[in-house]
Each structure stands twice: as structure tokens, then as C-alpha cells.
Amino acid sequence: MNDHKRIVRTGLAAAAVACLAGCGPTAEAAPAGAASAWALLRADADRDGRLSAADDARRGAWTAARGAIMLPNLDDDASRCPAAGPGGKRLTDAALAACDDAADAVVNGAADAADLAPLEIPAMAGASGSARATLRADARSADKVRIFVRRGGRLTALGADGGIRPGELRRGVRLAVEARDVVRDPAAWSGFSDLTLTVTDGGRTRADTVRLRVAPVLFQHDLLPLDRAVVANPKAPVTLEKGTAPDKPVKGQEAYRRDLRRGLDAEGLRAPFIESPAGGDQWMGDMFKAGYASMPGRDGKEHHIVVNLRSPAVTPHFPARDRPLRDASRPVFTLMRGPGVAGLQEFDATAVDRPDDNLYYGSASSSGNFGTIPPYGDYRTGRIVYGGEGRFAPDATFTRMLEAQGYQDPIAIDTSWLGVGHIDEFFHFVPRRGGKGWAMVVADPRMGMDLLTKVARSGGGGRRLVEGVAPSDTQFPGLTVAQALAKPDLVNGTRIAAAGVDRALRQFREKAGITERDVIRVPALFTQLGLPDGYPRKDLTVTYLPDAANGISTGTGGYLAPAQHGPRQGGQDVFQRETEQALRGAGVRVHWIEDWDYSHYVGTAGGDIHCVTNVQRNLSGTTSWWRPAR
């Protein structure tokens, strides 16, 4: 583990201050573990009000015990960022992502001020009228932070020379700091900034340094209560950008939305959907990953901003070279960015010159291929997991950025056996009583075939495999349970998928300590994909029946899963009955959502509830990342 990760992984740090020797004694105590940005160091002052050499040395470091935090100020508190260019011209992907609160040198209202890290230079009553003082960031971080000084009752950006006036030194100076970006590449910027106050007066020069670090961007996890669901709207994304285009409704959307609304309402989650214009590209789970950044608030509580990370997947037939990402992911900026909500984009722009890679392997970069293991052990905010093996791997610049955050230490799991290749095709996390406090719901191919065998042995071999769907809307119209047990596509699909799930669970055990005790298996039926000659990926599978593991935890004890349409016995869908029974033991309620037409039986591979639904979660229950583990 490199030094950067070692420091941040162990870490607590709430705050610090630029405070020269000679500053006054403590005026107020810091809240435990989350001090304001000036209280922490003042509390370290000796009784005579002077800081010792040891204090001075610690103040210039960011350690597990002390240091200051600044937010990446990437939201848009004044809602000033444009969705389109002059004359309604569509902005490039780069230009669209470039606007945020840190893009200007203005504090955009009280909400923006709350996103800044407070800093103070305590009064130096003896400073003369000829004293000269500067406060500057180190060279490597100079373009990554901005310092504001309170003058005339308002925060104003400190000039390029970092000048502090003599009168201000005598009265004491209130400042505020914002980070202008997140850590993307640690080789370019580590996320730390050293602010040095230099004062020259009476022929003597003194300097004091305080180290700050930018708060990491963290993925939200599935135990947090769902706040709002994000669903596709038939309107085109360009309609948010002063453009026009016809609506593109998707077959089955009414049934999907009806059942999703019922499931959320049953859990007491009545907030309206976030309607994201998609223009027929309904795969909301693949458009962005919901995250957040936080720092200690002035009241001692955790202060958050939501950070939505746009999927870095470059499509095989991208809209334009300067707009290579999916149009339906642009609402991360044109719709959702705003007060308290940031958009973040990082992708390899050279991917536009690798069309074959985008066609065969680009799906690995979709956000449906990223998830979060809930908090456990040292990973108190959870841990990122994504699918990737060999050439089938997500955008390396994106995963580098995730690793650089330092707290959710991503792991990769082999998903190369799946047709789409996304982790959400075979597992999800739900709250659970006891144990780790959560369980991993896993699609079990053998369990699916065993269930069909039981149905056949009890006299149900002649029953239709798929119920409640017109035979013409299935891959194998009229297929019975007995025929399914001998169907090569399903037999081979089960063999490939079972080996893939086994391999993935071994990786989870080795990399994250997840064992069979942490797993809830639910039945799934996989089929082997027919592939054209010359296709570089081999032995791929998709689920034949809707995939119960491809669902969404509400964080309230509910689970939104796709209606199974499996064979029926005793008036019950046997796949739904087994799934409900498996999850009931964990205290989880299942809400079935109709998605056959809307997402499951779509295109070559289709998808299910997690693929077409994104969510924003309530962040009030997050664990402060800077607090040390107990």
C-alpha cells in the first residue's frame, strides 16, 4: 500500500488553522472529532498562548490525528451553470462538466459559503503598520485551491499575491478555502495543499504552514435509505439543452413505472421520481453512479454534497467526437447538477479512436458495472467493487480516480462470462439482521435448474417455463419445464454461469472476506448467448428469466425485484416463492416490478430493475470518513 493510501485510510482529520507563534489562547473548544477549522490547533496552544516546536511540526502535516478538510466545491449552489452554449449550441462533454461553484472566484451565496473550509489567523496585536504578510498554497496545489478572505463583511477571493493587510493582522483574519477539483491522478496532485502564512515585520520573518486535504468522493451504498428513484423519461436529452427532438416512449414503461411506484409507496418512500430525459435509452443504472463528499460542518455534524459520477463509457457510435459519452448521461449536469449536487466526469478521451474496443469491451465502463460493498471492518464507508478481467475492464482513468480517493479501495471481480458484463447482473446488497448487518443477494444458476427439476418431478414438466408473457415475446416460444431441462442453450448457460458465480465468490472471499454466511442465494436461469463468428468474447450468458439479483435495496428493509414470470405451482410463481422465502429470513420484503417488455426482453442481452433504475439515497446515516475506527 502506498504512503498516500496509508495516510488516508487510517484517517481522522477534522480541521486546522494557520496560527503563528504568539497567537492568543484558546477561545473555544472543538467538538469531539470534528473541530471547526480554527479550533483544533488553538486547542493545542500552550497556556501562555504560544505553540511549541512540536505543535508547529504537527500543524504542517495531515495525519490520522489531525489536519484540515476542504470540500471539492463542484456543486452549483446558485444554479448558474448553463446547459447549452450561445444560440442553443450543444456544449462539448468537456465544456458541460467544466462549470461549478469552484469555476469562478465568487462565493455564490450562503449555501456556497457552507461548502468552504473555515480558516483563521488569530489577531496579532503587535503587528506594525509596515508589516507584510502573504498566505499562499504550495506550487503543486496552487491551481487546485482558492482562498477567500472576509473583507467588508463578505468573502472575497484572496489576490494572486496572497496579500494580507497590516490592519487585518492586528484584528485577526477570517478566511475560507475551497478545493477546485477532486484527486484524479495522484501523480498530478495528491489532494493535499500546504498553505503557508509568511509575515515580515520589524526585520524579522516568520512562517507557519497548515496542511489541508480534499475530501474524497465516496460511492453511496445500498444500506442507505432510498431518497428518490431516477427513471428514464421519453423526452430527448437535448430538450434540456434548448433543443427539440421527438419523444421516444419505450414499450412496457407504464407497467414498470406503476409497479415501481407501488413498491416505493409500500416502503413509505413517496418522493416523486426524478425524470431524466433519455430519448429511448432507458438504461438509467448505466448512466451515472451516485456518490458524495463530506467534511465536518460548523455544527459538528457531517456536511455533505451529492456527487454524481457520469459513466465513462464511450459508445461504439458516439454522438460526436467532442461528445463521445451517452446523450442520456448528460442530465448528470443538465438536470441534476445544482444546489448541493455536483456532477463529476472522468474518461479516456482517446477511446474515440478505438471503435472495436468500445464495441466489444466498452460496456465494462457503464456505471451498472460498479457497486459498493456496504461498510465492514476497516472500510467504514463501504468498498467499491467493479467487474473486469483482461481486456474486459473499465476505463483505466476512471478507476485510477476511484483508487486515488483512498478510502473505498476498489476491488475487481471477473464478470467476463456475462453478456453485458455488469456486476449488477448477479448480485446486490441488502440490510440483514445480525452478522455484518448486510447480505449479498446472489443469482444462483444451479438453484434455478434444481427448482425446475423439482417442478418436473412433481408433475409439472408440461407447464410453460415462462408464464404471463405472450409466447411470441420469448426466445423459445412455448418451451415447457421438461424441455427447458434438456435445452442445450439453458444447460450450457447454467454451466457457464455457475462457474462464473463460483469464481466471483472466491474472489469476494479472498479480496473482501465475504463468505457463504454473508450470501443469500436466489434462483436464476441463464442461457448461453449465440455469438457471431469472429466475436472476441466467448462463452457468454444472460438470464433467461428476469434476474431477481438485479434489483434495488430500498435501505428500509424493502427490495425491488423484477417479476419472475416463472412456472407456477399451487397458484404461485415458484421462482418468486423461493426468492421471497430466501430474503424473508434476512427480514427483507420483496416488491415485484414488471419489466419484461421494458428491459428484460430487449435487444440481445436485456437487463432488469437495477439496469433501468438509478437512485439517490439519504446521506444522513453515513459514517464520517475521517473518524478513526473503534
N, C-alpha and C positions, 0 to 999 in steps of 0.2 A: 504494500500500500504506500503510495507516495506521500510526501510530507503534507501536501495540501489536504488530501483526504484525511490524513491522521488528525490534523488540527480540527477540521470542521466536523468530523464525525464524533469527536468526543465532546462537542461543544456547547457550552453555555456562553453567551455574551449578551448582555443587555445594553450596555452603554458606556460612554467615556466622555472626557472633556479635555479641551486644550486649556490647561491651567498652569501658568508659570509659577515658579517658586516665589513665594511672597503673597500668594492669594490667600484670601481670608478663610476662617474656619468654616466647617460645615454649617449650612443653614437649614438643611432638611435631610431626613433620612431617605434612603432609596427603598422602594417596595422590594420585598424579597425576590431575588432572581430576575427582576425586570425593572431596573432603575431607569429614570429619565436620563438623557444623555449628559447631563452635567452632575447628577447626584453621585454617581458611582465613584469617581475619582476624588471628589471633595470629601467623601466619607473616608478616604484613605489619608487625608492630611493629618500631620502630627498636631498635637494640641496647641502648638504655637502657630499653627496655620501654615507651616512650611512642609513641603513634600521632601521626603528623603530620597537619596540616590536610588534606592531600591524601588520606591514608588515611581520615580521617573522612568526607570528602565521598564517596569511593567506597563506603564501607560503607553509606550511605543510598541507594544505587542498585542496580538489578538490570540488569546489562549482559551482553554476550557473554563477559566475562571473569570475572565474579564475581557472587555472590548466593546466597541460600539457597532450598531447595526443600522444600515440605511436601506430603505426600500428601493427596488428598481421602479422608478416613478413612470411607469409605462401606461397608466390608465389615461382617461380623458375626462377629467372632472368637470370641465366647462363645456363638454360636448362640442368642441370647436373643430375637430378633425374632419376634413372633407371626405366624402365618399366618391367624389368624381372630380376630374380636372376642369379647367376652363372650358366653357362651351359644352359641358357634359361629356368630355372625352374620358374614356376609361383609363384609370391610373394603372401603371405597371404594378406587379406584385410588390416590388421593392418600394415604390412610392406609397402604395397603400399602407404598408406596415411602418412607414417612417414617421408618422405623426403620433405624438403622445404628449403628456404633460412635460416630459423632460426635453422635448424638442425645442422648447422656447425658454427664454430666460426670465419668465414671469411666473409668479405664484398665482395659479388660476383659482382663487377663492379659498374659503376656509377648508373645504374638503381636500384640496391640493396641499394646503399647509399641514394638514394632519398626516400626510404621507411623507413628510420631511423629518429627518432625524435632528432633534434639537441639540445645540452645542452652545457653550457659554465660555467667554473669557471673563472671569471674575474681575471686579474693579481693582485697578492698580492706582491707588490714591496718590502715590508719589510720582507718577509719570509727569514729565515736564511738557511744556508746550512744543518743544522741538523733538519729542520722541517720534521715532519712525517704527512702524510695525507692519508686518505682512503676514497673511495666512494663505498658504499655498499647498496644493496637492503635489505629491511626487510626480515625476515626469511620466511614468508609465500609466498613471491613472488620471492625469490632468484632464483628458477629454472624456473621462468616464464619470466624473462627479461635477456637481455645481454647488457652490457655496452661496448662501443668501445671508445678508446682514440686515438686522432690523434698524431702519433709519426713518425718522419722521412717522413712527407708528406703523410702518409697513415693511415687509420683507422685500429687499432689493438685491438683485444679483451682485455679488462682490466683483469689482472690476478685475480685469486681466492681471493687473499688478498686485492684486490681493491686499490693497492698502487698507489699513485700519487707522482711523484718525486719533490724534492725541487725546482729545476730549472724550472719545469713546472708550479709550483705555482707562481713563480716570473713573468713568461712570460704570464700566463693565459693559460687555458686548454680548448681545443675544444673536445667535446665528442658527442656521438650519442647512442641512445638507441633503441632496438627493443623488441617488445613483442614476445615471443616464442610460444604463443598459444592464443586462444580466451577464453572467460569465458564459461565454460561448466557446471560446478556445483558451484553455489555461495558459497556453504558450504565448498568447497575445495579452491576456490580462487575467490575473489570478482572482480578481474580485475584491482585493484589498486596496485600500487607499490610505496613505500616510499624510495627514495634514500637519504641517509644521508652522507654528507661530514663531516668528522672529521679531524681537523687539530690540532696537538700538536706542539707548538714551544715556546721556552723560558720558559718552565714550565707551560704554560697555554694551555688549551684545549678548543677549540670552535667547535660547531657542527651546521650544517644547514641542513634542510630537505626539499625536494620538492616532491610533490605527483604527480604521473602520472596515467592515466588510459588507458587501452587498448581500441582502437576504437571498437564500436560494429559492428557485422556483420549484415547488413540490407538486406532485400529482395528488389530486383528490383520491380518496379510496372508498370502497363500496360499503363500509360500515357507517359512513356519514349519512344523516338523513337527507333524502332527496328533497330538493327545494322546487325545481321546475324541470320539466321534461322539454327537450328541444326536438321538434319534429319538422319534417320537410313540408313546405308549402308549395303548391303547384306553380306559384309565380316564379319568374326567372330571376336569378341573382342580379341581373343588370337593372332591374326595376328599383333596386336600392341605390343605383348609381345614375339616376336621372335618365335612364334608358327605358326602352319599351321592348317587349317581346311577348308572344302569346303564352298563356298558361299551359302547363303540361301535366294534367292530372295523371295519377298512376292507378291502375286497376287495383281494387281492394283497399284503397286508403280509408274509405268510410268505415269499414268493419274494424280495421286496425285502430283507428283513432277512437272509435266508440269503445272498444274493449280496453284500450289503454286508459281512457278517461275513467271508466268504471273501476279499474284496478287501483288507480291512484286515489280516487274518491273513497274507496273502501278502506284505504290506509290513512284517511284524513288529510290527504295531500291535495288540496283543492286549488292551488295556484294554476292559472291558465298556462297552456303550452306557450313556449317561445316558438313562434312560427318563423322558420328560416327559409326564405325563398330558395328553391333548389332546381326549379325548371325540369323536373322529371328525374333528377339524380337524387333519389330518396335516401341514400345511404348515410344518414346523419352520424352514425357511430364512427364513420371513416373520415369525417371532415376535421375534427379537432379533438384534442384531449383537454379536459378541464383541470386546471391546476390553481395554485395560489402562491402568494408570497406574503410574509408577515414579519412584523417587528414588534417590540414592546410598545404599547400605547402609553399616552401620558397618564392614563388612569391605572396603569399597571397591568391591564388586560392585553391580550394579543390583538394587534391591529392588522387586518388583512386587506389585500386586494386580490380579486379573482384574476387569474392569468390563463387565458385560453390559448393553447398551443396549436397552431394550424398544422394540419397534416402536411408533411414534406413530400408526399408522393407526387412525382411528375408523371402525368398521364401520357400514355402512348401517343395520343392525338391531342396534344395540349392546345389550348385556345390561341396562344400566340407565344413567340419566343420570350417576350418580356412578361408574359402571364402564363407560365407553364403549369401552375397548380390548378386544381379543380375549381371551376367557377363557383360551385356550390359550397366551397370552403371560404370564399371571400366575405360572407357575412360575419365571420370572426371579427372583422374590422368594420364592415359597413352597417352591421346591425347591433352586435353585442358590445363592441368597444364603447366605453362611456364612463360615467362616474363610478369609480371603484372597480372597473372591469378593464383589463388590459388584453391586448392581442399580442402574440409572440410568433415570430416566423423565422425558421432557420432551415435552409435546404441547400443542396449542392446544385448551383445554377448550371453547371456543365452537364447535368443529366439530360438536358435537351438534345445533346449531341450523341446520346446513346439510346436510340429508339428501341432496339431489340431488348436491351436490359429493362427498359421501362415496361415493355410488353410482357416479358416473361417473369420478371422479378420485382417490378415496381410496386406491386401490391403489398410487399413487405413493409413499405413506409406508411401505409394507411394507419390512422390512429386506432382502428379496431384491432390492430396488432400490438397495441400497448396496453398494459394494465398495471394495477398496483396491488401487491400483496399487502393486506392490512397490517397495522402495527404489530410487531413481535420483537422480543429480545432487545437488542441494541437499536433496532430500526423502529424508533418510536413514532415516526410519521409514515411508516409503511416503506415498501421497497418496490421499485419499478421492475416489471418483467415485460419482455417482448419476445416475439418469435423471430428466429433467424438461424440459418445453418448454411454454411458455404456461401454460394453466390446469392441465395435467397436470404437477404439480410436488409434491414432498414438503412436509410440514408445515414452514412457514417458521420456527417457533420451534425446531424440531429442527435444521434446517440452520444456523440462527444459532448455536446452541450448538456445533455441529461446527466452524464457522468460527472461533468465539471461542477454540478450543483453541490455534490459532496455528501448528501445526506440520505439518498434513497438508492444508492449503489446498485445500478441496474444489473439484472441477470438475463441471459438469453436462453430460450427453450426451443428445441427443434420443432418447427411446425412445417417442415418442408414436405410432409406427407399429405397435407391438406390442400385441397384445390385452390382455395383463395389464400390459404397460408396464414390465417389470422388466429391469434390465441383465443379470441372470443368464440371460436368455433367449437371449443371443447372444455372450457372451464370458466367459472365465475366464483366470486366470493360472497358469502352471506354471513350475517351475525349468527352466533351459536352460543347456547348456554354451556358454560364450562370450558375446559381446555384452554386454547389460545383466545377464546372469545369469538372465534370465527371458524368457518369451514370452507373448503374449496369444493364446489359442486363440479363434478367431472362427468363428462359423457362417457359411458361405458359400452363399447360396441358388443362385447361378449354378452353383457347383461341384456342387450336388445335382442340378440339372436336367441338367447336362452328363454326369453319371455315368449318369443314366437313358438319355440319348441313346446313350451308348456301349453300354449293355446291349442296347438295342433294335437297334442296328446290327450287333451281333454275334450276332443271332438270338434274343435273349431278350425281345423285345417282348411275347410272350404270357405271360410269367411274372407271377405275382401281385406287386403292388407291396409288399404287407405280408405277410411270412412269419411263421409261428409264432404267429399270432393268429387266433381264430375270425373269419370274415368278418363275422359279426353284431356283433362288437366293434370294427368300424372304421366310419369315417364314410361311406366309399364301398365297400360290400361287393363283393368280387370284382374290384376295379379292377386292370387289368393295367398293366405298364410303358408299353406303347404308348398306352393310354387316358390314363394319367396325363400324358403329354407334351402331350396336347391338351385336358386338363381345364381349363376356364376358372378354376375355383377355385384350382388349383395354378399355372397360368400367371400369373394376376393376383397371387397370393400371392408368387410368386417376384419379379415386377416390383416390388411394393411393398417387400418385404423387402430386395431388392438395393439399391434406392435408399436405404433406411433405414440399412443397414450402411455403404454408401459415405459417407453424410453423417456417421455416427458416427465413422468412421475419419478423416475430415477434421478433425473436432473433436478427436479424440485427438492428431492430428499438430499442430494449431495450439495446443492448450492444454497438452499434456504431452510433445510431441516424440516421440511413438510413431509410427514409420514402418513401412513394409511389411517391413523387415528384422526387426522385432520381433513380427511376426504369423505365427501358424501357422493356416492356413485348413483347416477340416474341412467335409465336405459336409453340407448341411442342406436339407430340403424343407419349404417353407412353403405354407400355404393361406390364402386370404382368408376372413375371418370374415364370416358373414352377420349383418347388424345390423338390428334393428327400426327402423321408421320413427320419426323424431324423435330417434334416438340422437345425442348431440352429437359423438361422436368418429367419424371416418370413415376408410376405407381401412386397416383393421386386419388384422394377420396373426397366425397361430400356426404352430408347426411341426406338419407332418402326421405325419412320422416322429419318434421320440424325438430330442431335440436333444443331440448329442454335446458341444456347447459348454456345456451346462447340467450341469456336473459339478463334481467337487471334487478339488483337488490334495491329495495326502497330505503334501506337503512332503518326501517321502523319495524322489521320483522316480516315484511312482505317480499314476495319475489314475483316479478313479471316474466312470464314464460310463454313461448309460442304454443298455441293449441296443437295437440299432437296428431290428431286425425289417424290414430292407430286402430287396430282391430278391436272389436267390442265383445265383451263377455259379461253376462249378467247386467246388461244395460250400461256398462262402464267402458270407457276407453282404457285398455289395460296399461298403456304407456303412461297416461295421466295418473291412473291409480297408483302405480308403482312410484312415480315421481313424488306425488303428494305424500305417500307413506314415508319415503326416504327423508323428505325435508321436514315432515311433522316432528320427527324425533329431535330435530335441532330447534324446534319452536318457530319454524318458518311457515308462513301462509302463502300458498301459491295462487296467483291470479292468472288465468289463461287468456291469452291475447290472440285473436285471429290474425294470421299473417301469411296464409298460404299464397294468396294471389298477390299480395303487396310486396312480399320479399322472399318467401321460401322458394316458390316455384317460378323463379325469374332468371332468365339467362342460363348460362352453363352451370353455374355453381349456386346461385342464390344466396340467401342469408336469412337471419331470423331477427328477433326483437332487439338484441344489442346492436346489430348491424344498422338498423334504421332508426334507433332512438339514442339521443345523447342526453346527458343530464347535467344540471348544476346542483351542487349539494350545499347544505347548510354547513358553514365553517365554524360555527360557534363551539363545536366539540373537538376541534383539532388540538393536538398537543404541541406546545411551544417547542420548536425545533432546537432552540438554544439552551433549554434546560437540561442539566445532566441527568442521565438515567439513574434511578434509585437502586 
